[in-house]
Amino acid sequence: SEATIRSAVFIILTFQNASVPLMTRYARTSEAGDPYCVPLMVVIQETTKLIASLLLLGNEVGLGRLVSTLNSEIVSRPTSTLRLAVPAVLFFIQNNCIQQ
């Protein structure tokens, strides 16, 4: 049912959000190798999320309508897009600060 799916997604996202800082801290403090660039890691994480989101949207609306859907939902609504961009940028900055 829909409630079960929502609960499962909530649990998975909670686990993911709790585990990323722990794994990052372990990787940065372990003697496994050279330290990595945190901002680059955050960019790679966010790019992976973007690709996954586009694939899921393409699966939902069809790959043929993907570009028109992005155009109608993002490009044609600049005010709404900017309102969503502010928390997205703040989230990006927060990820960089948390994982330093």
C-alpha positions as a printed Julia matrix, in Angstrom:
100×3 Matrix{Float64}:
  0.0    0.0     0.0
  1.01   3.64   -0.27
  1.54   3.99    3.49
  3.95   1.04    3.46
  5.93   2.53    0.58
  6.12   5.91    2.32
  7.33   4.26    5.53
  9.96   2.27    3.66
 11.2    5.37    1.81
 11.32   7.3     5.08
 13.37   4.56    6.76
 15.77   4.28    3.8
 16.3    8.06    3.62
 16.81   8.27    7.38
 19.43   5.51    7.22
 21.12   7.16    4.21
 21.2   10.62    5.83
 22.56   9.2     9.09
 25.17   6.99    7.47
 26.75   9.46    5.03
 28.39  11.69    7.7
 29.54   8.61    9.63
 31.08   6.97    6.57
 32.61  10.26    5.46
 34.18  10.84    8.87
 35.54   7.28    8.91
 36.99   7.66    5.4
 38.62  10.97    6.29
 40.18   9.7     9.53
 41.21   6.22    8.45
 44.71   5.6     7.18
 43.44   3.86    4.05
 44.93   6.38    1.67
 45.07   9.98    0.58
 42.34  12.34    1.78
 39.84  13.39   -0.83
 38.34  16.74   -1.78
 35.08  17.2     0.17
 33.47  19.74   -2.2
 34.14  17.4    -5.12
 32.57  14.51   -3.21
 29.45  16.61   -2.51
 29.2   17.58   -6.2
 29.46  13.91   -7.19
 26.75  12.99   -4.63
 24.4   15.69   -5.91
 25.09  14.8    -9.55
 24.26  11.17   -8.8
 20.98  12.27   -7.18
 20.17  14.44  -10.22
 20.79  11.56  -12.63
 18.67   9.21  -10.5
 15.87  11.79  -10.36
 15.95  12.29  -14.12
 15.85   8.53  -14.68
 12.88   8.15  -12.35
 11.06  11.06  -14.0
 11.82   9.64  -17.42
 10.42   6.31  -16.29
  7.27   8.02  -15.0
  6.47  10.32  -17.94
  8.35   8.47  -20.68
 11.74   9.38  -22.09
 10.12  11.11  -25.08
  8.28  13.57  -22.82
 11.15  14.11  -20.39
 12.49  17.27  -22.02
  9.03  18.82  -22.44
  8.2   18.0   -18.81
 11.45  19.6   -17.6
 10.72  22.64  -19.75
  7.17  23.06  -18.47
  8.05  22.42  -14.82
 11.4   24.25  -14.54
 12.04  26.67  -17.39
  8.47  27.93  -17.77
  8.13  28.59  -14.04
 11.17  30.68  -13.08
  9.68  32.04   -9.85
  8.84  28.58   -8.56
 12.24  27.29   -9.67
 14.04  30.1    -7.81
 12.01  29.4    -4.66
 13.17  25.79   -4.81
 16.74  26.76   -5.68
 17.31  28.65   -2.42
 16.91  25.62   -0.11
 18.79  23.47   -2.62
 21.81  25.78   -2.5
 21.61  25.96    1.3
 21.47  22.14    1.44
 24.56  21.99   -0.79
 26.42  24.39    1.52
 25.27  22.42    4.58
 26.59  19.18    3.09
 29.96  20.82    2.52
 30.08  22.09    6.1
 28.96  18.83    7.7
 31.47  16.71    5.81
 34.51  18.9     6.42
